[in-house]
Amino acid sequence: MGEDGRVFVRGLESDKYELEAFRREQLARPRVRDEKVVTDHGEAVAHSGSNKESRTWWRIGPGDEEFLTQTLQVHFVEIDGHGSNRGHGHQNEAAFYILEGAGYEIHDDQRYDWKTGDFVFVHTDSVHRHFNPYDEKALTLVVKAKSSWMFLGLLQQGRGGPVERPDEFGPRADWSAIWTPGVLDRTKVISPEDTVWQDTELGRIRVMTSPKTDHARLFSVDAFEWAIEAGEATPRYWKMADEVLYALSGDGYSLHWEVQAEIAEKYYAHIAKEPTHHEFKQGDVLYVPQNTVAQHFAADGTPLRLLSFQNRLFKHLGYDNVKVLEG
């Protein structure tokens, strides 16, 4: 599905029942993307939010020629001092991590203020606009599971206007009548002071959103921040969901072990003996494919902070576990 060249959902076709060739092609793609990788500009793909005071550019999306994933999309929004983007609406959620600056949102005619380090949510079926009333620019990292909505046929989006064929439809009704009960009481901004650092099986993390953060109005993206000391590493872990990581500070590298499926009397997993190696630096985006064993290392002398994002849909499909492996 496309609009002025924009790809919202990528198709998957094969003349065979098994899709190993597709997976091999996906695994062959580069997994680290830096500031030189701009897959689309907002203007080029007719993004309804861009204007002279704001810019939008994509790092990962379903339209990428070097296709990685469409479970999560990653783009950036930069807003000039005393500027804003253009208001628009869409059915899918969007999650913003504020990298620089401060500002506020208007969502459905309600104001939500934010600052550097906050995690901000555009809720489902929201008309929204981003504002920066200060002198310094604001920069946000946007992560969303937009293609999930598209696969489900939830396509209504745009900048607004009169209803088409008005004679065929009745008066306005409250759209929120079909939302999950209680969502209006959930929070739209998670600040660092709203979270706690915990020592877990995966290392030192602070959870921003998960199925357990039922006070947050975000249902599609799970997010946490990792703190890794200089020269140290996360545990080696295996999960089914793919993962997008953003290097918030520090440099490092990531080891990935491919997992092969043996389909016998039941499914068996075979983990590759040797990993692939992926170096990254501050500001890079790192992609970990589905069904992969991974481990992340901080460079010597450089503490590492990583933001981790996953599509929560995997958990609803029965993959709600992360296995920490020895060695």
N, C-alpha and C positions, 0 to 999 in steps of 0.2 A: 504494500500500500504506500503510495507516495503522493506528495503535494509539492509541486514545483521542484521535483528532484529529491525531496526529503524522504528517507526510508523510515517508516515507523515499525514495520515488522518484516523480518526476513523469512522467506519460505525455505522449506527443506524437502528436497525431492531425491528419489533414488529408484533405480530399476531393480534393487535388491531389498530384501526385508532387513538385513543387517546394515548398520550404518558406520562400520569401522572406518571406511575411507573418509567419511566426513569428520570423524573424531581425529584421525591422524592429521588431516589438513588443519584443523583447529589447533592442535597441539604444536604444530610447526610454526605458528605465528610468534613474532616477538612479544614478550610479555611485559616489558618495561617501556613506558611511554613518557618522554620528557616534554619540556616546553616547546620543542621543535615539532612535535606531533600535534597538528590541528586538523582533525578529520572533517570538520565543517565549521564555518562561521555562521553566526545568527542570520546575517543578511543573505548569505548564500542559500540557506535552507528555509527562508521566509519565516523565521522565528518571530512570533508576534510580540515579543517583549523588547526587542532591541530598538534603540533609537540613537540620536546623536549624543546623549548623555550616558549611555550604557552600551556595553559590548558583551556578546555571548559567543563562546567558542567551545567545541566539543573535543574531548580527549578519547572517549570510548562511546560507541553507539552502534546500533544494528546496521547502519549504512556503511560502516567501515569497509574499505576494500581489503584491508588486512583484518578479516572478520575474527573477532574474539568472542563476543557474547551479546545477547540481548536480554539477559536476566537483569542486568543493571546498566544504566547509562551514566556517564560522567561528563559534566561540562562545568565551565566557569562563567560567572557573571561578575563584571566589573562595573561599578557605578561611580561617576565623577562626583567630586565634592559639590554639594548643593544640587544634585541631580537625581533623576529617577529613571526607571524604565517605563515601558508602556504597560498599562494594565491589560490583563487577559484572563481567560479561564480555561480549565481543562479538568477532566474527570479524574485523572491520575494524581496521586500524591507526589510531592517533591520534598526532599530533605536538603537543607542548606547548612553547611558548616562554615562559619564566618572566619576567614583566614586573616583579614585585615579590616580595620575600620569599625564603624558603628552606623546604625541607622534604624529603620523601622519598616514594618509591613503594614499594608491595609488588606485584610482578608474579609471579604463579605461585609465591608464597611466597618470593621473592627481593627483597632491598632494594636500591633505587637512590636515592642522595642527589642533590639538585639545589639550585641557587641562582639568583639573578637573572642573566639573560643566557644561561642554559643552554637547550639544545634537547633535549627528552626524548621518548622514543618508547614508546608502548604497542604491543607487537608483535601480530601476527596471532594470534587465538585466545588472548588473554590474559585471565586473571582479575586485576583490578587495583584498587587503592585508593590515594588520595592523602592524605598526612598533613602537617600543619604543627605541629611540636612547639615552635615559638618564640612570642614575645609578639606580634610584628607579623603582620598578615594576609599571605597569599600570593595573588597574582593571576597567572593564566596565560592566554595566548592559545592556543586549541586550533584546529588546522587538520587536516582529515581528508578523505579521498576516499571517505567511507562509501557513497555511492550506487553507486560502482563495484562494491563487493562485492554490493550488493543486486541490481544488474543481472545479476550472475553467479550469483545464487541462493544466496549465502552468507549465510544469514539467522539463524543460530543465535546468540542473545544473551539476556541476562537476568541476574537476580541469583542464580541457582542454585537447587537443590532436587533432590529425588529424580528419577530417570529415570522418564518416563512408560511405562506398560505394561512393567514390569520383567520379567515372566514371558516376554516375547517376545524378550528380548535377553540376551546372554551377559555375562561379567564385564568389568571395566574393561580397556581397552587404552591404551597410550601414544599420545595424539593426535599428538605430535611426530614419529611415525614417517613422516608424509607431508609434513613441512616440508622446505624447501630444505636440503640438506646444509650444515653449517657455521654455521647461523644462531645457534646457542647461543653461539658464540664472538664474535659481533659486539657492538659497544658499544650501550648504550641511552641514553647521555647524551653530548651534544656540548657542551663548554664553549668559551667564547671563546678560551681559551688553547690549545685543540686545533685552531684554525683559523688561517689566515694571510690578511692583506689583500694583494690583488693588483691591479695596474693592468692592466686587460683592455680589449678592444675596446668593452665595455659601460660602462667606467669603473672606479672603485675599488670592489671588492667583496670579501667573504669568503664562501666557499661553505661551507654547513653540511651539506647533503645533495645528492647528485646521483647519476646512475648510476655515476660514478667513485668515489664514497665507499663502496667495498664493505666497509669496516670497520664501517659503521653499519647497525643493524638496522631499516632503514626502506626500503620498496620502493615507496611510493605517492606521496610528496610530496617535491618538490625545493625547496630553500630556500637563499636567500642574503641577505646584508645589503648594502645600497648606502650609500656615503658620498658625499654631494654637497656641495661647498663652497657657502657663501652666494653667492647670485646666479648660480650656475652650473647646468648641466643635464646630464642623461644624454645619450648619443647618441640619435638617432632610430632606432628598431629595429622590425622586423617579425617576427612569429612566429605560428604557428597556435594554440598553446595559449592558453587564457584564463589570467588571472593575478590573484591577490589580493595587494594591497600593504597593509601596516600602517605608518602613520607613527609610528615609534618616538620620534623627536624632530624638532622643527622643523616649519615650515609650508611650503607650496608649492602648485604647481598642475601639472596633467597635460594634455597635448594628445593627442587620439586622432584618427587618420585612419581612416575606414571603408575597408575593402577590398572591392570588388565583383568577383564572378567572371563572366568571360565564357566561356561553354562553347561553343567552336567546334570545330575539329579536335582541339584539346586545351584544357586550362584556361589562361586568361590572367587576370592580376590587374590591376585598375584601382584606384589609390589616390586617395581623395578629395583634391580640390585644397585644401579648407579643413578644418581640424580642429575638433572640439568641445573645449570648455575646461572643466576640472573642478578647482576649488579645494579644498584639504584642509588640515587642521591636525593637530597632534600628537594621537595617539589615534584618528584616523579610519581607516576601512578604505576603500581605493580598489579598484574592480573594473575590469579591462581585458578586454573581450570577446574571444572567439575571433577569429582572423584580423584583427588590428588592428595598425596602426602606432602606436607610442606614444613619448612623450618626457616626462620628468619634470623639473621645475624647482624649485630651492630659492628661497625668498623672499629678497629682498635683506636682508643682515644676519643671516640665520638658516641655519646649516649644517643639512642635512637627512639623516636616517638613515631608510631605508626597509627593511622586511623584505619580501621577495618570495617568493611561494609558487605552485607549479604542480603539477598532477597529472602524474606521470611517465608515465602511460598514453599520453599524446600521443607521447612519444618512442618507445615500443614500437610505435606505429601508423605510424611513418615520418616524423614531424615533429620530427626531432632537430636542428634548425638554427635559429639566430636570425640574421637578415640585418640588418646595420647599414647604414643609408641615409645618403647625403650630404644636407646641407641640412635 
